[in-house]
């Protein structure tokens, strides 16, 4: 997690670096999903036993469940995918192009928003968080008469 107090845009322009970044993100994502799948299979086997589970198996069950939850949380808050989840603009666009919704796009430029302590894709940032006052820096953001009246001393 970043400790920056400013909004940071993480953007690559070089196509070779973008390809390397996407491949690394895909590898990490696949490894994390495989481990989550393995942990879920172990916990489901423990649940199938029901009341016949020993105290040692209960401890392992809670340990595996906690590990699985931590891994899913780490994956969702990482730079691998947008923190908007199912509301991600890039995901919606990928679905329209025929991608499987489970295969979230990983080739995205990301934006760190310190208020939320999360990373969002550039499209979600522009459509949701990017205020119109930042689009044209030559305009005075305090030119709005309502804002001027509320700031008078």
BALUMBA-81788 format. One line per 2 residues: for each residue x, y, z of N, C-alpha, C, O. Coordinates in pm, 1 decimal. Layout:
<rs>
X/Y/Z/X/Y/Z/X/Y/Z/X/Y/Z  ...
</rs>
This chain:
<rs>
84.6/-117.3/0.0/0.0/0.0/0.0/89.1/123.5/0.0/194.1/125.7/64.1  47.2/223.3/-70.5/124.3/346.7/-78.8/92.5/435.9/40.4/-16.5/429.4/97.3
189.3/519.3/77.3/170.7/611.7/187.9/160.1/755.5/140.6/166.8/847.8/221.7  144.0/775.7/12.6/138.1/909.7/-43.3/9.6/980.5/-2.4/-96.8/919.1/5.5
21.1/1109.8/23.3/-96.3/1189.5/57.4/-151.1/1262.1/-65.2/-249.8/1335.1/-55.8  -87.1/1242.0/-179.4/-131.1/1303.4/-304.4/-183.0/1194.7/-397.4/-145.5/1077.9/-386.6
-270.1/1236.0/-489.0/-317.4/1144.2/-592.0/-200.9/1116.5/-686.2/-137.0/1209.2/-736.0  -173.8/989.2/-710.1/-63.2/948.1/-797.3/-118.1/867.0/-914.3/-196.5/773.9/-895.8
-75.6/903.6/-1034.2/-113.9/829.6/-1153.6/4.0/742.1/-1193.7/114.5/791.6/-1216.1  -20.4/612.4/-1202.5/82.9/516.4/-1240.8/52.3/475.7/-1384.4/-36.4/394.3/-1410.2
127.8/534.1/-1477.2/97.4/518.5/-1618.9/225.3/486.5/-1694.6/327.3/552.8/-1675.8  220.1/385.5/-1779.8/333.1/349.5/-1865.1/297.3/379.6/-2010.0/186.7/350.3/-2055.2
392.8/438.9/-2082.3/368.9/471.6/-2223.0/437.7/372.8/-2316.6/389.4/348.7/-2427.3  549.1/316.1/-2273.7/624.8/223.2/-2356.6/547.2/91.1/-2370.3/515.6/28.2/-2269.3
516.2/48.2/-2493.6/436.7/-73.9/-2512.4/505.0/-200.3/-2459.0/437.5/-292.1/-2412.5  637.6/-205.3/-2465.5/707.7/-322.8/-2413.0/694.9/-330.9/-2261.3/673.6/-438.9/-2206.0
708.0/-216.4/-2194.0/691.3/-215.5/-2048.5/547.1/-247.6/-2009.9/522.8/-313.9/-1909.1  452.4/-200.7/-2089.6/311.7/-231.9/-2062.3/286.9/-382.5/-2073.1/214.4/-439.8/-1991.7
347.1/-446.0/-2173.5/331.1/-590.1/-2191.7/393.5/-667.3/-2075.7/335.0/-763.7/-2026.3  512.6/-624.7/-2032.3/578.1/-689.6/-1918.5/492.6/-673.4/-1793.0/474.1/-768.5/-1717.1
440.4/-551.8/-1771.6/355.9/-526.2/-1654.5/232.2/-615.6/-1656.7/195.3/-673.7/-1554.6  168.4/-626.5/-1772.8/48.2/-709.5/-1783.5/80.7/-855.3/-1755.2/6.9/-922.7/-1683.4
191.1/-904.4/-1811.3/228.3/-1044.3/-1790.3/258.9/-1072.9/-1643.7/218.6/-1176.8/-1591.3  329.7/-982.3/-1577.3/358.9/-1001.4/-1435.1/230.5/-999.6/-1352.2/213.8/-1080.8/-1261.2
141.5/-908.4/-1383.5/13.5/-902.7/-1311.7/-66.7/-1030.8/-1333.9/-128.8/-1082.7/-1241.1  -65.2/-1082.1/-1458.3/-137.5/-1206.3/-1487.4/-80.0/-1323.7/-1408.7/-154.8/-1406.0/-1355.9
52.2/-1331.4/-1400.8/116.3/-1440.4/-1326.8/78.6/-1434.4/-1179.0/43.5/-1536.0/-1119.1  86.0/-1315.6/-1121.2/51.9/-1299.5/-979.1/-95.3/-1332.3/-956.0/-130.2/-1398.9/-858.6
-180.5/-1285.4/-1045.5/-324.4/-1309.8/-1031.6/-356.1/-1458.9/-1040.5/-434.4/-1510.5/-960.8  -295.6/-1528.3/-1137.2/-319.8/-1671.8/-1151.6/-269.8/-1749.5/-1030.3/-336.6/-1841.4/-983.0
-152.4/-1712.5/-980.2/-98.6/-1780.8/-861.9/-188.6/-1758.7/-740.6/-214.9/-1851.9/-664.6  -235.4/-1636.6/-723.0/-323.7/-1606.4/-609.6/-456.1/-1681.4/-622.9/-506.5/-1735.8/-524.7
-512.4/-1684.7/-742.7/-640.2/-1754.2/-762.0/-625.3/-1904.7/-742.5/-714.9/-1969.1/-687.9  -512.5/-1961.6/-786.8/-488.5/-2104.5/-764.1/-479.5/-2135.4/-615.0/-534.7/-2235.1/-568.5
-410.6/-2050.6/-541.1/-397.5/-2071.4/-396.7/-532.7/-2054.6/-327.2/-564.9/-2130.6/-235.9  -611.3/-1956.7/-369.0/-745.6/-1938.0/-312.0/-831.5/-2061.3/-339.7/-903.3/-2108.6/-251.7
-823.9/-2112.6/-461.8/-901.3/-2231.7/-497.8/-860.4/-2351.0/-411.9/-945.6/-2426.8/-365.5  -730.4/-2367.4/-391.1/-680.6/-2478.1/-308.7/-730.5/-2465.5/-165.1/-775.1/-2563.7/-105.9
-723.0/-2344.6/-109.1/-768.1/-2323.1/28.4/-919.1/-2343.8/42.3/-965.7/-2397.1/143.0  -994.7/-2301.9/-58.1/-1139.8/-2321.9/-53.8/-1176.4/-2469.8/-61.3/-1272.2/-2513.1/2.6
-1100.9/-2547.6/-139.0/-1125.9/-2692.0/-145.6/-1099.6/-2757.5/-10.4/-1175.8/-2844.1/32.7  -992.3/-2716.5/56.2/-960.0/-2772.6/188.0/-1069.5/-2738.6/288.7/-1114.3/-2824.9/364.1
-1112.0/-2613.0/289.5/-1215.5/-2572.7/385.3/-1349.9/-2638.4/354.1/-1424.8/-2671.8/445.9  -1381.3/-2657.5/225.5/-1508.3/-2723.5/191.8/-1505.4/-2870.3/233.1/-1608.4/-2924.8/272.9
-1389.6/-2935.2/224.4/-1377.6/-3073.4/270.8/-1399.4/-3082.1/421.8/-1460.1/-3177.3/470.7  -1350.0/-2983.1/494.7/-1372.4/-2979.7/640.1/-1520.4/-2959.4/671.1/-1573.0/-3018.4/765.4
-1587.5/-2875.8/591.7/-1729.6/-2850.3/614.7/-1815.1/-2972.4/582.6/-1918.7/-2993.8/645.4  -1772.2/-3052.7/484.7/-1847.6/-3172.6/448.4/-1849.5/-3274.2/562.1/-1944.7/-3350.9/576.4
-1744.3/-3273.8/642.0/-1738.4/-3367.2/754.9/-1840.5/-3331.4/862.0/-1886.4/-3418.2/936.3  -1875.6/-3204.9/869.6/-1977.7/-3160.6/964.5/-1932.7/-3170.5/1108.6/-1828.0/-3117.2/1145.3
-2011.8/-3239.1/1191.0/-1983.5/-3248.4/1334.7/-1872.2/-3348.0/1366.1/-1822.8/-3351.7/1478.9  -1832.5/-3427.7/1269.0/-1728.7/-3528.8/1291.5/-1587.9/-3470.8/1285.1/-1490.9/-3545.8/1274.8
-1575.6/-3342.8/1290.7/-1445.7/-3276.6/1277.1/-1378.6/-3267.7/1414.9/-1442.6/-3233.2/1514.3  -1250.4/-3299.0/1418.8/-1176.5/-3293.4/1546.0/-1135.2/-3149.3/1575.9/-1143.9/-3062.3/1489.3
-1090.8/-3125.0/1697.7/-1050.6/-2988.9/1736.0/-927.5/-2944.6/1657.2/-913.0/-2826.7/1625.2  -839.8/-3038.5/1626.4/-721.4/-3005.6/1546.2/-762.1/-2964.2/1404.9/-705.7/-2870.5/1348.4
-859.5/-3034.3/1348.5/-908.8/-2999.2/1215.2/-983.5/-2866.2/1217.7/-978.9/-2790.9/1120.4  -1052.4/-2836.6/1328.3/-1120.4/-2707.6/1341.6/-1019.9/-2593.2/1339.4/-1042.9/-2490.1/1276.2
-908.4/-2612.2/1409.0/-803.7/-2509.8/1411.7/-748.6/-2489.0/1271.1/-728.9/-2375.3/1228.3  -723.4/-2598.4/1198.8/-673.7/-2588.0/1061.3/-777.6/-2521.8/970.9/-743.0/-2441.6/884.1
-905.3/-2555.9/991.6/-1012.9/-2496.5/912.5/-1014.6/-2344.9/929.1/-1020.4/-2271.9/830.3  -1009.5/-2297.3/1052.9/-1010.4/-2152.2/1076.2/-884.0/-2087.4/1021.6/-888.5/-1976.0/969.4
-771.3/-2157.1/1033.5/-645.4/-2103.5/980.2/-653.5/-2090.0/827.7/-615.0/-1986.9/772.5  -703.1/-2193.5/760.1/-714.4/-2189.0/614.5/-817.5/-2085.1/570.0/-797.2/-2016.7/469.6
-927.0/-2073.1/643.7/-1028.9/-1973.0/610.2/-972.2/-1832.6/623.0/-994.6/-1747.5/536.9  -899.1/-1808.9/730.2/-838.4/-1677.4/751.8/-735.6/-1647.7/642.7/-729.5/-1536.4/590.4
-655.5/-1747.7/609.2/-554.2/-1731.4/504.5/-619.6/-1699.4/370.1/-571.0/-1614.3/295.6  -729.0/-1767.2/340.0/-801.7/-1744.3/214.8/-858.9/-1602.7/211.3/-849.2/-1534.3/109.4
-917.9/-1559.0/321.1/-973.9/-1423.7/328.2/-865.7/-1317.6/313.8/-886.4/-1216.7/246.3  -750.8/-1339.3/376.6/-640.5/-1243.9/365.1/-589.6/-1236.1/222.0/-558.4/-1127.8/172.4
-581.1/-1350.7/155.8/-534.1/-1353.6/17.5/-633.0/-1283.7/-76.0/-591.6/-1210.7/-166.0  -762.0/-1305.1/-55.8/-862.8/-1236.9/-138.5/-860.5/-1086.2/-113.6/-875.6/-1007.1/-206.7
-841.9/-1047.5/10.8/-834.2/-905.0/44.1/-710.4/-841.1/-18.1/-717.2/-730.7/-72.0  -597.4/-911.2/-10.3/-473.9/-859.4/-69.4/-486.6/-846.7/-221.0/-437.8/-750.2/-279.8
-551.3/-942.9/-283.4/-569.8/-939.1/-428.6/-660.3/-822.8/-469.2/-632.9/-754.6/-568.0  -767.0/-800.2/-394.2/-859.6/-692.5/-431.3/-802.0/-553.8/-403.9/-843.4/-457.0/-467.7
-707.8/-541.7/-310.8/-650.0/-410.0/-281.9/-514.4/-389.6/-349.3/-446.8/-290.1/-323.1  -474.3/-482.0/-435.3/-344.7/-470.4/-502.2/-356.8/-390.1/-631.2/-466.0/-350.2/-671.7
-243.3/-367.6/-694.1/-239.8/-292.7/-819.8/-282.5/-380.1/-938.1/-289.8/-331.9/-1051.1  -309.9/-505.4/-913.2/-345.3/-597.8/-1020.3/-480.2/-563.6/-1082.9/-497.7/-576.9/-1204.0
-575.9/-519.5/-1000.6/-708.6/-489.3/-1054.0/-766.5/-365.9/-986.8/-723.5/-326.3/-878.5  -863.6/-306.7/-1051.9/-927.7/-184.0/-1003.8/-1008.7/-212.2/-877.8/-1072.5/-316.8/-865.9
-1005.3/-118.5/-784.6/-1078.9/-134.2/-658.8/-1227.9/-107.0/-673.1/-1302.4/-123.5/-576.4  -1273.1/-65.9/-790.4/-1416.1/-40.4/-810.8/-1496.9/-168.9/-815.6/-1619.1/-166.1/-801.1
-1430.3/-280.6/-835.7/-1500.2/-409.0/-839.3/-1585.4/-423.4/-963.5/-1540.3/-395.3/-1074.5  -1709.9/-467.7/-944.1/-1800.0/-491.7/-1056.9/-1843.3/-362.3/-1124.8/-1893.4/-365.5/-1237.2
-1824.7/-249.5/-1058.6/-1862.7/-119.7/-1115.4/-1751.9/-58.7/-1201.8/-1767.4/52.8/-1251.7  -1642.5/-129.0/-1219.8/-1527.6/-77.3/-1294.4/-1566.0/-49.8/-1440.1/-1623.5/-135.0/-1507.8
-1533.4/69.5/-1486.1/-1563.5/107.9/-1624.2/-1484.4/23.7/-1723.8/-1535.9/-11.0/-1830.0  -1360.4/-9.3/-1690.6/-1277.6/-91.2/-1779.2/-1332.1/-233.1/-1789.0/-1327.3/-294.5/-1895.6
-1383.8/-285.1/-1678.2/-1443.2/-419.0/-1679.2/-1569.3/-420.7/-1764.6/-1589.7/-513.5/-1842.9  -1653.3/-319.9/-1750.6/-1775.6/-311.9/-1831.1/-1742.3/-304.0/-1979.5/-1809.6/-365.6/-2062.1
-1638.7/-228.3/-2013.0/-1596.2/-216.8/-2152.7/-1542.8/-350.5/-2203.8/-1569.7/-388.7/-2317.7  -1467.1/-421.5/-2119.8/-1412.7/-552.0/-2158.9/-1524.5/-653.9/-2180.1/-1516.6/-736.2/-2271.2
-1627.7/-649.0/-2097.2/-1741.3/-740.2/-2112.9/-1813.5/-712.3/-2244.1/-1856.3/-805.5/-2312.2  -1827.5/-584.2/-2280.6/-1891.3/-548.1/-2407.3/-1811.5/-601.2/-2526.3/-1868.2/-631.7/-2631.3
-1678.5/-612.1/-2509.0/-1593.1/-662.7/-2616.3/-1589.0/-815.4/-2618.4/-1524.0/-874.5/-2704.7  -1658.5/-879.9/-2523.1/-1668.3/-1025.0/-2525.2/-1580.4/-1097.2/-2425.0/-1570.7/-1219.8/-2430.4
-1515.7/-1025.7/-2333.4/-1432.6/-1091.4/-2233.2/-1520.0/-1154.0/-2124.8/-1630.6/-1107.6/-2097.4  -1468.3/-1259.5/-2064.6/-1535.4/-1324.3/-1952.7/-1528.6/-1231.4/-1831.3/-1421.1/-1179.7/-1801.2
-1640.1/-1208.6/-1760.5/-1637.1/-1118.8/-1644.1/-1539.5/-1163.3/-1534.9/-1491.6/-1080.5/-1457.5  -1509.9/-1293.5/-1528.3/-1414.2/-1341.4/-1428.0/-1271.6/-1300.3/-1462.8/-1186.0/-1290.6/-1374.9
-1246.3/-1276.1/-1592.2/-1112.9/-1235.4/-1637.2/-1104.9/-1083.7/-1640.5/-1116.5/-1021.7/-1746.3  -1085.1/-1025.5/-1524.9/-1077.7/-879.6/-1515.2/-953.4/-829.7/-1587.9/-850.0/-896.5/-1584.7
-960.8/-714.2/-1653.0/-844.2/-660.8/-1723.6/-730.0/-629.5/-1626.6/-752.2/-574.3/-1518.9  -607.3/-665.7/-1666.3/-490.1/-639.8/-1581.9/-390.6/-546.2/-1648.5/-285.8/-516.8/-1591.0
-421.4/-499.0/-1768.4/-328.0/-412.9/-1841.7/-360.0/-264.6/-1821.3/-333.5/-182.9/-1909.5  -415.9/-230.0/-1707.0/-466.5/-95.1/-1684.9/-365.1/-4.7/-1616.0/-288.0/-48.5/-1530.5
-366.9/123.3/-1655.4/-294.6/225.0/-1579.8/-378.1/253.9/-1455.6/-501.0/257.6/-1461.7  -310.4/274.3/-1343.6/-381.4/288.1/-1216.6/-358.2/425.3/-1154.2/-260.9/494.1/-1185.1
-450.4/463.1/-1065.5/-443.2/590.3/-994.1/-460.2/561.2/-845.5/-556.2/495.9/-804.5  -365.8/610.5/-765.3/-373.2/596.5/-619.8/-451.3/715.1/-564.2/-415.1/830.3/-587.9
-558.7/686.8/-489.9/-638.5/792.1/-427.4/-622.9/776.9/-276.4/-678.5/684.2/-217.5  -547.4/867.6/-213.1/-514.6/851.9/-70.9/-635.4/856.9/22.0/-633.3/794.6/128.1
-739.7/929.0/-15.0/-857.9/937.2/70.6/-918.5/798.4/92.6/-960.3/765.3/203.6  -922.8/718.1/-13.1/-978.9/583.2/-5.8/-873.3/478.2/28.5/-907.7/365.2/63.2
-745.5/514.4/19.2/-635.1/420.8/40.0/-647.0/302.3/-56.5/-624.5/187.5/-18.1  -683.0/331.6/-182.9/-703.0/227.5/-283.2/-653.6/274.2/-419.2/-634.9/393.4/-443.9
-633.3/176.2/-506.3/-595.4/201.4/-644.6/-716.4/179.4/-734.9/-788.1/80.2/-721.8  -737.7/272.9/-826.3/-846.8/263.9/-922.0/-787.7/274.8/-1062.0/-682.3/335.7/-1080.7
-855.8/215.4/-1161.0/-807.7/229.0/-1298.5/-831.0/373.0/-1344.5/-911.3/446.3/-1286.8  -759.8/410.7/-1447.9/-765.9/547.9/-1497.8/-906.9/585.4/-1544.1/-950.1/698.9/-1524.2
-979.0/491.0/-1605.9/-1114.9/520.3/-1653.9/-1210.6/546.9/-1538.0/-1293.0/638.0/-1545.4  -1200.4/468.4/-1431.5/-1286.8/491.2/-1314.1/-1251.8/623.6/-1248.2/-1339.6/696.5/-1202.0
-1123.1/653.7/-1244.3/-1079.8/780.5/-1185.2/-1136.9/898.0/-1263.0/-1189.7/992.5/-1204.5  -1125.9/891.5/-1396.1/-1174.2/1001.9/-1479.1/-1326.1/1016.0/-1473.0/-1377.9/1127.6/-1474.1
-1397.2/904.8/-1466.7/-1543.7/913.4/-1468.0/-1603.7/938.8/-1329.9/-1713.7/993.2/-1320.2  -1534.4/901.0/-1224.1/-1593.2/910.8/-1090.8/-1529.1/1016.7/-1003.4/-1598.9/1094.0/-937.8
-1396.2/1020.9/-1002.1/-1326.4/1102.8/-904.0/-1268.3/1232.0/-959.2/-1248.1/1327.9/-884.7  -1241.7/1235.1/-1088.1/-1171.3/1347.8/-1147.3/-1264.4/1467.0/-1157.5/-1356.0/1466.7/-1239.7
-1243.2/1566.9/-1077.1/-1330.4/1683.9/-1072.4/-1303.9/1773.5/-1192.5/-1190.5/1783.3/-1239.5  -1406.0/1837.3/-1241.0/-1392.3/1922.8/-1359.6/-1300.8/2042.0/-1333.6/-1248.4/2100.0/-1428.6
-1280.3/2079.8/-1208.5/-1191.4/2193.1/-1180.5/-1046.8/2158.9/-1212.7/-966.5/2249.3/-1236.2  -1011.5/2031.3/-1214.6/-874.2/1992.4/-1245.1/-849.5/1982.0/-1394.9/-734.4/1981.3/-1438.5
-954.3/1973.9/-1473.4/-937.4/1954.1/-1616.8/-877.9/2075.3/-1685.0/-798.9/2061.2/-1778.4  -914.1/2193.6/-1640.4/-860.7/2315.6/-1699.3/-795.9/2395.9/-1587.1/-863.7/2467.4/-1513.2
-664.6/2383.3/-1575.4/-594.3/2446.8/-1464.3/-590.9/2598.2/-1476.1/-565.3/2667.0/-1377.3  -616.5/2652.3/-1597.0/-614.3/2797.2/-1612.4/-738.0/2861.6/-1549.6/-735.5/2979.5/-1514.2
-845.5/2785.0/-1535.9/-966.0/2838.6/-1473.8/-945.9/2850.6/-1323.2/-879.2/2767.8/-1261.1  -1003.5/2952.6/-1267.1/-997.8/2971.6/-1122.5/-1102.1/2880.0/-1058.1/-1221.2/2897.1/-1083.9
-1061.0/2782.9/-974.7/-1158.9/2692.4/-914.5/-1251.7/2763.6/-817.1/-1356.3/2710.3/-780.0  -1213.0/2885.6/-775.4/-1294.5/2959.8/-679.8/-1382.8/3063.6/-749.4/-1439.6/3150.7/-683.5
-1394.7/3054.9/-881.5/-1472.7/3152.4/-957.2/-1623.0/3132.4/-939.6/-1701.1/3222.4/-970.6  -1663.8/3018.4/-891.5/-1805.0/2991.2/-869.8/-1860.8/3089.1/-766.4/-1806.8/3098.2/-656.1
-1967.9/3162.8/-799.1/-2020.7/3262.8/-705.5/-2063.0/3201.7/-571.7/-2046.1/3264.6/-467.2  -2117.2/3081.1/-573.9/-2157.5/3016.6/-448.8/-2035.8/2994.9/-359.5/-2040.5/3017.4/-238.6
-1926.7/2950.6/-422.0/-1805.5/2923.9/-345.2/-1747.8/3053.6/-289.6/-1700.6/3057.2/-176.0  -1751.6/3161.2/-370.7/-1699.0/3290.7/-324.9/-1777.5/3341.0/-203.9/-1719.0/3389.9/-107.3
-1911.1/3328.6/-209.6/-1994.4/3376.4/-99.3/-1968.7/3298.3/28.6/-1972.1/3355.2/137.7  -1943.4/3169.9/16.8/-1923.9/3088.7/136.7/-1785.8/3109.3/198.2/-1763.8/3072.1/313.4
-1692.1/3168.0/123.2/-1556.0/3187.4/173.4/-1531.3/3327.3/227.7/-1421.8/3355.8/276.4  -1629.6/3413.9/220.5/-1609.2/3551.2/268.7/-1591.1/3551.7/419.4/-1655.0/3476.1/492.5
-1501.7/3639.6/463.5/-1478.2/3653.3/607.9/-1562.3/3762.3/666.9/-1555.2/3787.5/787.2
</rs>
